[in-house]
Amino acid sequence: MHEYMIGRFKYENEIFYGEVKDDRVVVNRGLYSDTFLLSDLQLLPPAQPTKIICVGLNYRDHARELNMAIPDEPLLFLKPPSAITGNLGKIIYPDASSRIEYEGELAVIIGKRCKNIRASEAGSVLMGYTCFNDVTARDIQKKDVQWTRSKGFDTFAPVGPYIADPTQDVSNLAIKTRVNGILRQDSNTANMIFDVPYLVEFISSMMTLERGDVISTGTPPGVGELFVGDEVEIEIENIGILKNTVVSQY
């Protein structure tokens, strides 16, 4: 795991960001800092986005798997902020679906309000990187013309656990998904069709990005079904491991 990790935490009635250092969290108060035991804090999702922008079909090996052409431009869709859940949060299997699937992804968290950002300047607006699971009701996705319902259920956007250093190079990182400890996705961000700077430029050319907004950069091959009781892990080199368990709606 990369050395620099920021988490969003709750202690009593206060919510704050702090730097994770082994089993402790250091909170910068300006003139001084506070230190907490990690075990004394409630870990929250690392961002409160106004929107979650996702990229479809952004891995060459995934396009080959699906026998689909490489897109000329990023394919975008949105998830609502209400879909967010954090590390160790529950993924609720909705009654409306008979097949939900995992999609492990690298996500970007925006650090400040921005518009029309050039790819060369993208690093200046990033808070950092994290793990994301684009949970999808595949049966509904195939039935509906657009993807809002299939992607937008509560808890269908697990994200976390922490925010990793925004200055690191994420162009060649191993990305893996495990279900109940069994490897299901195994690829590398080098297989991305559109890299992070390009995506920030493309997306910010059409919409204002706010602090805390999430851009999830697409999934590699190997997506598959989840069942009630499954534990799914998204692991990205230097970024972390996001763990969630699937539960029934009632």
Residue, then its C-alpha position, 0 to 999 in steps of 0.5 A: m500500500h502506498e505510504y500516503m493515505i487519507g481517510r474520512f472518519k467520525y469521532e463522537n459528533e465530529i467528522f474529519y479527514g485524517e492521515v492514516k499512519d499504521d494504527r493511528v490517524v493524525v488530524n491536522r488542526g492548523l496550529y496543532s494536530d490530534t492523534f487518534l487510534l484507528s480503532d476508536l474511529q468510525l470509518l466513513p466513505p472517503a468522499q461525499p460526492t455531488k455526482i459519481i461519474c462512471v466510465g464504461l468499456n475503458y479496458r482494452d482486454h474487457a473490450r476484447e472479452l466482449n468482442m466490442a470495438i474500442p470506443d472513440e470517446p469515453l462512454l459515461f453514465l452517472k450513479p446517484p450519491s445515494a448509492i455510496t457505501g464505504n469499506l465494510g459496508k453492506i451491498i443490499y441485493p434489491d428485490a427488483s433484480s435477479r442478478i447483480e454483478y461486481e465491477g472492480e475499478l480505480a476511482v478518482i476523487i476530485g479535490k476542488r471545484c473545476k471546469n475545463i481542465r486540460a489533461s496536463e493540469a488534471g493532477s492539480v484538481l485531484m484529492g487522490y485515488t481510491c477503489f470502487n465497485d460499480v455494482t450492477a443489476r445486470d438483468i435490469q441493465k439488459k432490459d432498460v434502454q439506459w443504465t440509471r436503474s441498474k446502476g443506481f440502487d442504494t449501496f451500489a457504489p462501494v468506495g474506499p477505504y482511503i484516499a491514496d496520494p494524488t501525485q503517484d503514477v497510476s498508469n501501471l497498477a495491478i487491479k484485482t477482484r476477489v469473491n470469497g477469496i477467489l480471484r475473479q478479475d486480474s488486470n492492470t490499469a495499463n490496459m485503460i483506453f482513456d487514462v485519468p488525465y484524459l478523463v478529467e479533461f473530457i468530463s470537465s469540458m461538459m460539467t463542473l466538477e465539485r470537491g468530493d465528486v467521484i470519477s470511476t474509470g472502468t472495469p477490466p474483464g472478468v465481471g461476474e455474479l454476486f450472491v447474498g452472503d458473498e464477500v467481494e474485495i477490490e484490490i488495487e496496487n498502492i491504493g488499498i483493498l475495498k471489502n463489502t458483503v452482500v446482504s438481502q434487502y430484508 
